[in-house]
Amino acid sequence: MNGNISKLVKINYRTITPLGRKTYVTTRKQRPIENTYLSSPRFINVVDHSSSNNRTFIRCYHSNTELNKKEEPEIKDISDQFNGFQNDDKTQKLEGIEGEEIEEEDPELDSIIQREKENLSKQNDSATATSKPEETLIQETEHVVGESQVKEFQAETKKILDIVARSLYSDKEIFVRELISNASDALEKVRHMIMTNQPVSDHDLPLDIHISVDEKKKTFTIQDYGIGMSKDELIEFLGKIGFSGTSEFMKVLEDKEKATNLIGQFGVGFYSCFMVSNKVKVYSRSYKENTGRGWVWESDGTGSYTIAQAEPVQRGTKIIAFLKADSEEFSVKQTVENIIKTYSNFVGFPIYLNGNQVNKVGALWTKTPKEVTPEQHKEFYQFISKAYDAPQYTLHFQTDMPLSLRALFYVPETHMEKYGMGRQETGVSLFSRKILIQSKCKGLLPEWLRFVKGVVDSEDVPLNLSREHLQDSALIKRLSGVLTKRILKFLEKEAKDGKEKFSRFYAEFSQFLKEGVCTDYVHKEDIAKLLRMESSKTPAGELTSLSEYVAMMPQTQKEIYYLIVPSRKFAEESPYFESFREAGVEVLFLYDTRLDDFVMSNLGEFQGKKIKTIESSTAAPDIKPRATTGESSLTAEEFTDFSSWMKSVLVNKVTTITDTDRLVNSPCIIVDHESASFRRMMRAVDPKQSQELPKQAVQINTKHPLIKKINYMRKVDDGLAREAIEQVFDNALLQAGLVDDGRSMVPRINKILEKALDKRQLEGEGDYIQQKQKQQEL
């Protein structure tokens, strides 16, 4: 009801009649509501009245019986007028609202209320039907019509059943997956027969899988309309565990290590239901039989079974498991529904649980890439990854060589590791013929690709008896190699076709690629093709690649040069970059001071070119800055004397001091030093254990004015010269990223400044005295 509250309170309320949580208020007078004049009689339907903080709210709509007009419910605050009411059967007047005294009896009002009661009852019934779909349980309508035959299992069956039920499966819920897989296989066979025009009884039966759970009877029932089994097939398939070789099966079971590495050749998946059942019944009729009679197979798993003819039995197989006391959770609908969605959601046939379909999301990877729309990809990605974003990259492919597989991969828009949420799990699941083999399958892709979400379906993957562990690790490694190369090839193509989009991807997931360079030695050079960084020859913010760098290298250049710094400003002002800038040699700028040092060290070379930091003493020995006329430097004798003095001052800090002509504006640099990233990592691992800085190799620019002045000062003021050379050395450490805490420099800097200012003051006073003397002479 729109409009302000005044329109509502002008109504002369007459009667309140409670009906559960519904309350009817009526009046005989016309009152304007929403500019609509309602004729008498009419009512206001008050829904869900409630009070909060001494304020009363009602949700209501009004209707005109003559015009048959109904307004949508809205919330109204009528606290000032609606101070309360009593829910009883008597006619009452709302307190605080003016109204007319009307007789209690009102047949017209009673008729309206009765009519509204009926409408509300219908609405409630409809809402209930909509919110709770009708459930249909599979009933056991079959009955035995012939004599029952008791038969013994072969090959120490009791022991085998016990091992199958207790040892080969670590999770009881696996039996649901096994039975659904068997039902799917049976339906697939009958579908093939129908499509090839082979004779099949009751060919119009739906190709569905129906599951029914009954909490009262504690039963789990699964039925399919597949190929079914005859009497002989029941005895052969169910009466003989691993009919393809029981003795071999027993030999393998005796070896516990081999027992967990079995291929599924013994066909014991059906017997997993004895993990949860005291008794199992199997009704089945073969596709060859046209009568309504089939067979019933029954066993408690203790060594024998019975078989008899039964009717009416539909084509296919119905399995009824009578659950044990410790497995009664499998008679709960929600439990079984969760298992189906986890393991069998993508089975190629509809799965109904108590009459309602469960698997509504299709197996997109079984379709060709052209058949799937972007909207379907988004929906499927959100389903398997439990995410709300959209994939920024989608890789969908099928291949038969060198392995038969179908894969569907997604690259998300973001990840949670960057927020410190911990290492995320592998995001790719392994399927075989649309049956889940292992969720978040480790080893299917390398760890550094854990940000990729998706599915892989391969019929070449061998399984053990319970399908819980992959058997042939060599094959899985081979499969991993094929998938990794395909993803790398895809990303490389995307990087070339859409640089801007790939830049967004790289900004989000670069840490995973760098991890791959450090850990995946097989694919590290292919991963390195995806690395992006700025260069001295690219504008700020524009990225290049190692491949582009190599393509632009002069033929005379044999190495790839890089510099790791926090920002481009530091890179361009770095003393290590001076000679490269002067010579016009391109240098890659890397800004991730946490990882890039490890990445480039592990990479080592790219496309036959060695990768070298320009902080090395051997970096670009032929690269020289342009000589400036008129520059003087320390002579060889002066340098020898100066370096000896410098070693005596920095006796515990330097190993060698050499002359260099690679510097232009800097007095000295540290070369061949330890990794600054490694120092930071060790400090983060053990903050209490301080890492002493080892002795350093120093290169000096003998042409720099500061070096020449210090060399002169050591003969005039040795103390000031010592403090100055220590500060020059610490400055070089700082530019190399080796200073853990620069506060130790402050006292020395203050002392140097004080002495410099004192000297300046003396020089100023001397100038002042000389000026006074000249004035007196004049």
Backbone hydrogen bonds, N-H to C=O, Kabsch-Sander energy under -0.5 kcal/mol:
donor,donor_aa,acceptor,acceptor_aa,energy
7,K,4,N,-1.1
8,L,4,N,-0.6
8,L,5,I,-0.7
9,V,5,I,-2.1
10,K,6,S,-1.1
11,I,8,L,-1.4
13,Y,11,I,-1.4
14,R,26,T,-2.4
15,T,26,T,-0.8
17,T,24,Y,-1.4
19,L,22,K,-2.8
22,K,19,L,-2.9
23,T,46,V,-2.0
24,Y,17,T,-1.4
25,V,44,I,-1.9
26,T,15,T,-1.0
27,T,42,R,-1.2
33,I,36,T,-1.6
36,T,33,I,-1.7
37,Y,35,N,-0.5
38,L,31,R,-0.6
38,L,36,T,-0.6
42,R,27,T,-1.0
43,F,63,S,-0.7
44,I,25,V,-2.6
45,N,61,Y,-2.8
46,V,23,T,-2.6
46,V,44,I,-0.8
47,V,45,N,-0.6
47,V,59,R,-4.3
48,D,21,R,-0.8
50,S,57,F,-2.0
52,S,55,R,-2.6
55,R,52,S,-1.2
57,F,50,S,-2.8
58,I,76,K,-2.2
59,R,47,V,-1.9
60,C,58,I,-0.5
60,C,74,E,-1.6
61,Y,45,N,-1.0
63,S,43,F,-1.3
64,N,69,K,-1.7
65,T,41,P,-0.6
65,T,63,S,-0.6
68,N,64,N,-1.9
69,K,64,N,-1.1
71,E,62,H,-1.5
74,E,60,C,-1.1
76,K,58,I,-2.4
78,I,56,T,-1.3
78,I,76,K,-0.7
81,Q,78,I,-0.5
82,F,78,I,-3.9
83,N,81,Q,-1.3
83,N,95,E,-0.8
87,N,85,F,-0.5
88,D,86,Q,-1.6
95,E,84,G,-0.9
97,I,94,L,-1.2
102,I,100,E,-0.7
110,D,106,D,-2.5
111,S,107,P,-2.2
112,I,108,E,-2.0
113,I,109,L,-2.7
114,Q,110,D,-2.4
115,R,111,S,-2.3
116,E,112,I,-2.3
117,K,113,I,-2.3
118,E,114,Q,-1.9
119,N,115,R,-1.9
120,L,116,E,-2.8
121,S,117,K,-2.4
122,K,118,E,-2.1
123,Q,119,N,-2.4
124,N,120,L,-2.6
125,D,121,S,-2.2
126,S,122,K,-2.4
127,A,123,Q,-2.6
128,T,124,N,-2.5
129,A,125,D,-2.2
130,T,126,S,-2.1
131,S,127,A,-2.7
132,K,128,T,-2.2
136,T,354,N,-2.2
139,Q,137,L,-0.5
141,T,139,Q,-1.4
143,H,311,E,-2.3
145,V,309,Q,-2.5
146,G,309,Q,-1.1
149,Q,307,I,-2.6
151,K,149,Q,-0.5
151,K,305,Y,-3.2
153,F,303,G,-2.5
154,Q,239,G,-0.9
160,I,156,E,-2.0
161,L,157,T,-3.3
162,D,158,K,-2.0
163,I,159,K,-2.2
164,V,160,I,-3.0
165,A,161,L,-2.8
166,R,162,D,-2.0
167,S,163,I,-2.6
168,L,163,I,-1.5
174,I,171,D,-1.4
175,F,172,K,-2.0
176,V,173,E,-1.4
177,R,173,E,-0.8
178,E,174,I,-2.3
179,L,175,F,-2.3
180,I,176,V,-2.2
181,S,177,R,-2.4
182,N,178,E,-2.2
183,A,179,L,-2.3
184,S,180,I,-2.7
185,D,181,S,-2.2
186,A,182,N,-2.1
187,L,183,A,-2.2
188,E,184,S,-2.4
189,K,185,D,-2.0
190,V,186,A,-1.9
191,R,187,L,-2.4
192,H,188,E,-2.0
193,M,189,K,-1.9
194,I,190,V,-2.3
195,M,191,R,-2.5
196,T,192,H,-1.6
197,N,194,I,-1.5
198,Q,193,M,-3.0
201,S,287,Y,-2.1
203,H,200,V,-0.7
205,L,202,D,-1.9
208,D,206,P,-1.7
209,I,350,P,-2.6
210,H,223,Q,-3.0
211,I,352,Y,-3.4
212,S,221,T,-2.9
214,D,219,T,-2.0
215,E,213,V,-0.5
218,K,214,D,-1.6
219,T,214,D,-1.4
220,F,321,A,-2.3
221,T,212,S,-3.0
222,I,319,I,-2.3
223,Q,210,H,-3.1
224,D,317,T,-2.5
225,Y,208,D,-0.9
227,I,186,A,-0.5
234,L,230,S,-2.3
235,I,231,K,-2.1
236,E,232,D,-2.4
237,F,233,E,-3.4
238,L,234,L,-2.2
239,G,234,L,-1.0
239,G,235,I,-0.7
241,I,239,G,-0.5
242,G,266,F,-0.7
243,F,240,K,-0.9
245,G,242,G,-2.9
249,F,245,G,-2.0
250,M,246,T,-2.5
251,K,247,S,-1.9
252,V,248,E,-2.0
253,L,249,F,-2.1
254,E,250,M,-1.4
255,D,251,K,-0.6
255,D,252,V,-1.1
256,K,254,E,-0.8
259,A,255,D,-2.0
260,T,256,K,-0.9
260,T,257,E,-0.6
261,N,258,K,-1.8
262,L,259,A,-0.6
264,G,463,L,-0.8
265,Q,263,I,-0.9
266,F,263,I,-0.6
267,G,264,G,-0.9
271,Y,268,V,-0.9
272,S,269,G,-1.5
273,C,270,F,-1.6
274,F,271,Y,-1.5
275,M,272,S,-1.7
276,V,273,C,-1.0
277,S,273,C,-0.7
278,N,322,F,-3.0
279,K,322,F,-1.0
280,V,299,S,-2.7
281,K,320,I,-2.6
282,V,297,W,-3.0
283,Y,318,K,-3.1
284,S,295,W,-2.4
285,R,316,G,-2.1
287,Y,227,I,-2.0
289,E,286,S,-1.3
294,G,310,A,-2.9
295,W,284,S,-2.4
296,V,308,A,-3.0
297,W,282,V,-3.0
298,E,306,T,-2.4
299,S,280,V,-1.9
300,D,304,S,-0.5
305,Y,151,K,-2.7
306,T,298,E,-2.7
307,I,149,Q,-2.0
308,A,296,V,-1.9
310,A,294,G,-2.0
311,E,143,H,-2.2
313,V,292,G,-3.1
316,G,285,R,-2.3
317,T,224,D,-1.2
318,K,283,Y,-3.2
319,I,222,I,-3.1
320,I,281,K,-2.9
321,A,220,F,-3.3
321,A,319,I,-0.5
322,F,279,K,-2.8
322,F,320,I,-0.6
323,L,218,K,-2.0
323,L,321,A,-0.8
324,K,276,V,-3.1
327,S,324,K,-1.4
328,E,325,A,-0.8
330,F,327,S,-1.7
331,S,328,E,-1.9
332,V,329,E,-1.4
333,K,331,S,-0.5
336,V,332,V,-2.0
337,E,333,K,-2.7
338,N,334,Q,-2.1
339,I,335,T,-1.7
340,I,336,V,-2.5
341,K,337,E,-2.4
342,T,338,N,-1.6
343,Y,339,I,-2.7
344,S,339,I,-0.5
344,S,340,I,-2.0
347,V,344,S,-1.4
352,Y,209,I,-3.1
352,Y,350,P,-0.5
353,L,356,N,-3.1
354,N,211,I,-3.0
354,N,352,Y,-0.6
356,N,353,L,-1.6
358,V,351,I,-3.0
359,N,351,I,-0.7
360,K,358,V,-1.3
362,G,360,K,-0.6
364,L,362,G,-1.4
366,T,363,A,-1.7
367,K,364,L,-1.8
371,E,368,T,-1.7
372,V,368,T,-0.6
372,V,369,P,-0.9
377,H,373,T,-2.2
378,K,374,P,-2.4
379,E,375,E,-2.3
380,F,376,Q,-2.6
381,Y,377,H,-2.9
382,Q,378,K,-2.4
383,F,379,E,-1.6
384,I,380,F,-2.5
385,S,381,Y,-2.2
386,K,382,Q,-0.9
387,A,382,Q,-0.8
392,Q,411,V,-2.4
393,Y,411,V,-1.2
395,L,409,F,-2.7
396,H,394,T,-0.5
397,F,407,A,-2.1
399,T,405,L,-2.4
405,L,399,T,-2.6
405,L,403,L,-0.8
406,R,457,D,-2.4
407,A,397,F,-2.6
408,L,455,V,-2.4
409,F,395,L,-3.3
410,Y,453,K,-3.4
411,V,393,Y,-2.3
419,Y,416,M,-1.4
420,G,417,E,-2.0
421,M,416,M,-1.3
427,G,452,V,-0.6
429,S,454,G,-2.0
430,L,438,Q,-2.7
431,F,456,V,-3.4
432,S,435,I,-2.3
435,I,432,S,-1.3
436,L,343,Y,-2.5
436,L,434,K,-0.5
437,I,430,L,-3.1
438,Q,430,L,-1.7
441,C,428,V,-2.0
441,C,438,Q,-0.6
442,K,440,K,-0.5
443,G,445,L,-0.7
444,L,441,C,-1.0
449,L,446,P,-1.9
450,R,447,E,-1.7
452,V,449,L,-1.8
453,K,410,Y,-2.7
454,G,427,G,-1.8
455,V,408,L,-2.0
456,V,429,S,-2.2
457,D,406,R,-3.1
458,S,431,F,-2.0
459,E,404,S,-0.5
460,D,404,S,-0.8
461,V,458,S,-0.7
464,N,469,H,-1.0
467,R,464,N,-0.8
471,Q,462,P,-0.9
473,S,471,Q,-1.2
476,I,472,D,-1.9
477,K,473,S,-2.5
478,R,474,A,-1.9
479,L,475,L,-2.7
480,S,476,I,-2.7
481,G,477,K,-2.3
482,V,478,R,-2.0
483,L,479,L,-2.4
484,T,480,S,-2.6
485,K,481,G,-2.1
486,R,482,V,-1.8
487,I,483,L,-2.3
488,L,484,T,-2.5
489,K,485,K,-2.5
490,F,486,R,-2.0
491,L,487,I,-2.6
492,E,488,L,-2.3
493,K,489,K,-1.9
494,E,490,F,-2.4
495,A,491,L,-2.2
496,K,492,E,-1.3
497,D,493,K,-2.4
498,G,494,E,-2.5
502,F,498,G,-2.5
503,S,499,K,-2.2
504,R,500,E,-1.5
505,F,501,K,-2.0
506,Y,502,F,-3.1
507,A,503,S,-2.2
508,E,504,R,-1.1
509,F,505,F,-2.6
510,S,506,Y,-1.6
512,F,509,F,-1.0
513,L,509,F,-1.3
514,K,510,S,-2.5
515,E,511,Q,-1.8
516,G,512,F,-1.9
517,V,513,L,-1.9
518,C,514,K,-1.6
519,T,515,E,-1.6
520,D,516,G,-2.9
521,Y,519,T,-0.9
524,K,520,D,-0.8
527,I,523,H,-2.6
528,A,524,K,-2.2
529,K,525,E,-0.9
530,L,527,I,-2.1
531,L,528,A,-1.0
533,M,544,T,-2.0
534,E,589,F,-1.1
536,S,587,V,-2.3
538,T,535,S,-1.5
542,E,539,P,-2.0
544,T,533,M,-3.1
549,Y,545,S,-2.0
550,V,546,L,-2.5
551,A,547,S,-2.0
552,M,548,E,-1.3
553,M,549,Y,-0.6
553,M,550,V,-1.0
557,Q,554,P,-1.3
560,I,610,K,-3.4
561,Y,559,E,-0.5
562,Y,612,K,-1.5
563,L,588,L,-2.4
565,V,563,L,-0.6
565,V,590,L,-2.4
571,A,567,S,-1.7
572,E,568,R,-2.8
573,E,569,K,-1.4
574,S,570,F,-0.5
574,S,571,A,-1.1
577,F,574,S,-0.9
578,E,575,P,-0.7
581,R,577,F,-2.6
582,E,578,E,-2.2
583,A,579,S,-2.0
584,G,580,F,-1.0
585,V,580,F,-2.1
588,L,561,Y,-2.5
589,F,534,E,-2.6
590,L,563,L,-2.7
590,L,588,L,-0.6
593,T,591,Y,-1.4
596,D,592,D,-2.2
598,F,595,L,-0.6
599,V,595,L,-2.3
600,M,596,D,-2.6
601,S,597,D,-1.8
602,N,598,F,-2.4
603,L,599,V,-2.1
604,G,600,M,-2.2
605,E,603,L,-3.0
606,F,609,K,-2.7
609,K,606,F,-1.9
610,K,558,K,-0.8
611,I,604,G,-2.9
612,K,560,I,-3.3
612,K,610,K,-0.5
614,I,562,Y,-2.1
616,S,613,T,-1.6
619,A,616,S,-1.0
623,I,620,A,-1.4
624,K,622,D,-0.7
631,E,628,T,-1.4
634,L,702,T,-1.0
639,F,635,T,-2.9
640,T,636,A,-2.1
641,D,637,E,-2.1
642,F,638,E,-2.8
643,S,639,F,-3.3
644,S,640,T,-1.8
645,W,641,D,-1.9
646,M,642,F,-2.8
647,K,643,S,-2.2
648,S,644,S,-1.7
649,V,645,W,-1.6
650,L,646,M,-2.7
651,V,648,S,-0.6
653,K,650,L,-1.9
654,V,650,L,-1.5
655,T,696,Q,-3.1
656,T,696,Q,-0.7
658,T,698,V,-2.6
660,T,700,I,-2.2
669,I,699,Q,-2.0
671,V,697,A,-2.3
672,D,615,E,-1.2
679,R,675,S,-1.8
680,R,676,A,-2.1
681,M,677,S,-2.3
682,M,678,F,-2.5
683,R,679,R,-2.0
684,A,680,R,-2.0
685,V,681,M,-2.1
686,D,682,M,-2.2
689,Q,686,D,-1.0
690,S,688,K,-1.1
692,E,690,S,-0.8
696,Q,653,K,-2.5
697,A,671,V,-0.7
698,V,656,T,-2.9
698,V,696,Q,-0.5
699,Q,669,I,-2.4
700,I,658,T,-3.0
701,N,667,P,-3.2
702,T,700,I,-1.0
704,H,701,N,-1.5
708,K,704,H,-1.9
709,K,705,P,-2.5
710,I,706,L,-2.3
711,N,707,I,-2.2
712,Y,708,K,-1.6
713,M,709,K,-3.0
714,R,710,I,-2.2
715,K,712,Y,-1.2
716,V,712,Y,-0.7
716,V,713,M,-0.8
717,D,713,M,-3.7
721,A,717,D,-2.3
722,R,718,D,-2.3
723,E,719,G,-2.0
724,A,720,L,-2.3
725,I,721,A,-2.4
726,E,722,R,-2.1
727,Q,723,E,-1.8
728,V,724,A,-2.2
729,F,725,I,-2.1
730,D,726,E,-2.4
731,N,727,Q,-2.4
732,A,728,V,-1.6
733,L,729,F,-2.0
734,L,730,D,-2.5
735,Q,731,N,-2.1
736,A,732,A,-1.2
737,G,734,L,-1.1
738,L,733,L,-2.6
740,D,738,L,-0.7
744,S,741,D,-0.9
745,M,742,G,-1.5
746,V,743,R,-1.0
749,I,745,M,-2.5
750,N,746,V,-2.5
751,K,747,P,-2.0
752,I,748,R,-2.6
753,L,749,I,-2.4
754,E,750,N,-2.4
755,K,751,K,-2.3
756,A,752,I,-2.4
757,L,753,L,-2.6
758,D,754,E,-2.4
759,K,755,K,-2.3
760,R,756,A,-2.0
761,Q,757,L,-2.5
762,L,758,D,-2.5
763,E,759,K,-2.4
764,G,760,R,-2.1
765,E,761,Q,-2.6
766,G,762,L,-2.4
767,D,763,E,-1.9
768,Y,764,G,-2.0
769,I,765,E,-2.2
770,Q,766,G,-2.2
771,Q,767,D,-2.0
772,K,768,Y,-1.9
773,Q,769,I,-2.3
774,K,770,Q,-1.9
775,Q,771,Q,-1.8
776,Q,772,K,-2.2
777,E,773,Q,-2.1
778,L,774,K,-1.8
